[in-house]
């Protein structure tokens, strides 16, 4: 009996190996692109949530709230909103004074929201104490007051060329 020789070698050819490597490379590049797009989307979302426009609006809201809450509704001078300005009158030290002695004016100048504090002495005698830039990149601002419920509101639009945010701050007078 003659024995048959088995010359068949098992394994993969170089062509099969190259096709497998190309398929693997395509899959790896697709996964890398998905990850890169996810990182870019996260960075854009982070910038929108924590960018300079957002932080400026937060600072403006807090400053507005702090000043309006000091305002005195018991006195004869309620907050006055006119011509994109807001005047707030308050007593600097309620334990020492009973009359209004401070006025803060919110207003827009050259794209900045400013607050100027005055030492208020009727009749119409005032001394400027400080002027503070609360935020910049202001494209629009509107002030409203409601003397019935002793509140003031600021509608502020900030833009830095790449993003725009509109924020509304409302505060209630406490003194």
C-alpha positions in Angstrom: 0.0 0.0 0.0 1.2 3.4 -0.9 0.9 6.1 1.7 -0.4 9.5 0.6 1.6 12.4 1.6 -0.3 15.4 3.0 1.5 18.5 1.8 -1.2 20.9 2.9 0.0 23.5 5.5 -2.6 25.1 7.6 -2.5 28.9 8.4 -3.3 32.2 6.8 -1.8 33.7 3.8 -0.1 37.2 3.7 -3.1 38.5 1.7 -5.5 37.4 4.4 -3.3 39.0 7.0 -3.2 42.3 5.1 -7.0 42.4 4.6 -7.4 41.8 8.4 -5.0 44.6 9.2 -6.8 47.1 6.9 -10.1 46.2 8.4 -8.7 46.6 11.9 -7.1 50.0 11.0 -10.4 51.3 9.6 -12.2 50.3 12.8 -9.5 51.9 15.0 -9.6 55.1 13.0 -13.5 55.3 13.2 -13.3 54.8 17.0 -10.7 57.5 17.3 -12.8 59.9 15.3 -15.8 59.2 17.5 -13.7 59.9 20.6 -12.2 63.1 19.1 -15.7 64.4 18.3 -16.9 63.6 21.8 -14.0 65.5 23.3 -14.5 68.5 21.0 -18.2 68.6 21.9 -17.4 68.5 25.6 -14.9 71.3 25.2 -17.5 73.4 23.4 -20.2 72.7 26.0 -17.7 73.5 28.8 -16.8 76.9 27.2 -20.5 77.7 26.8 -21.2 76.8 30.4 -18.2 78.5 31.9 -17.0 81.1 29.4 -16.4 84.7 30.1 -19.9 85.8 29.1 -21.5 83.3 31.5 -19.3 84.3 34.4 -19.9 88.0 33.7 -23.6 87.5 33.8 -23.3 85.6 37.1 -21.3 88.4 38.6 -23.8 91.0 37.4 -26.7 89.1 38.8 -25.1 88.7 42.2 -24.0 92.4 42.4 -27.5 93.6 41.3 -29.2 91.4 43.9 -26.9 92.5 46.7 -27.5 96.2 46.0 -31.3 96.0 45.5 -31.7 94.0 48.7 -30.1 96.9 50.6 -32.7 99.3 49.1 -35.1 100.9 51.5 -38.8 100.7 50.6 -39.8 102.5 53.8 -38.1 105.7 52.7 -39.6 108.3 50.4 -37.3 107.3 47.4 -38.3 104.0 45.7 -36.0 102.6 43.0 -36.3 104.6 39.8 -35.8 103.0 36.3 -35.6 105.4 33.4 -33.5 105.7 30.2 -31.6 102.4 30.8 -30.5 103.4 34.3 -31.7 102.3 37.7 -31.3 104.4 40.9 -31.4 102.6 44.2 -31.5 104.5 47.5 -30.5 103.0 50.8 -29.3 103.6 54.3 -25.6 102.7 54.6 -25.9 101.8 58.3 -29.4 101.3 59.5 -28.4 101.1 63.1 -26.7 104.6 63.0 -28.9 106.5 60.4 -32.6 106.8 59.8 -32.4 108.8 56.6 -31.3 107.7 53.2 -27.6 108.4 52.7 -26.5 106.3 49.7 -27.6 106.1 46.1 -26.3 103.5 43.5 -26.9 104.1 39.8 -26.7 101.2 37.4 -26.1 102.3 33.8 -24.5 101.3 30.6 -21.4 103.1 29.2 -19.3 101.9 26.2 -20.6 98.3 26.4 -20.0 98.1 30.2 -22.5 97.8 33.0 -21.4 100.2 35.7 -22.6 101.0 39.2 -21.7 104.3 40.7 -22.3 104.8 44.4 -23.0 108.3 45.7 -23.2 109.8 49.2 -26.7 111.1 49.0 -27.6 114.3 50.8 -30.9 116.0 49.9 -31.7 118.3 48.3 -29.6 117.1 45.4 -26.2 117.4 47.0 -24.2 114.2 46.2 -20.6 113.1 46.3 -19.4 110.3 44.2 -17.9 107.5 46.3 -17.0 104.7 43.8 -17.7 103.7 40.2 -17.4 99.9 39.6 -17.4 98.1 36.3 -19.7 95.1 37.0 -19.4 93.4 33.6 -18.3 94.1 30.0 -19.5 93.0 26.6 -23.0 94.4 27.3 -25.1 94.6 24.1 -28.4 95.5 25.7 -29.8 96.2 29.1 -33.2 97.1 30.5 -34.2 97.9 34.0 -37.7 97.7 35.4 -39.2 98.4 38.8 -42.4 97.6 40.6 -43.1 99.8 43.5 -46.2 97.8 44.5 -44.2 94.7 45.4 -40.9 96.5 46.0 -38.9 94.7 43.4 -36.4 95.6 40.6 -35.4 93.7 37.5 -32.5 93.8 35.2 -32.6 92.2 31.7 -29.1 92.0 30.5 -27.7 90.7 27.1 -24.0 90.0 26.9 -22.1 89.0 23.8 -18.4 88.5 23.1 -18.6 87.9 19.4 -18.8 84.1 19.6 -21.6 83.6 22.2 -24.5 85.6 23.4 -26.4 85.2 26.7 -29.5 86.9 28.0 -29.9 86.9 31.8 -32.6 88.2 34.0 -31.9 89.3 37.6 -34.8 90.2 39.9 -34.4 91.3 43.5 -36.8 92.3 46.3 -36.0 95.2 48.6 -35.6 94.1 52.2 -35.0 97.2 54.3 
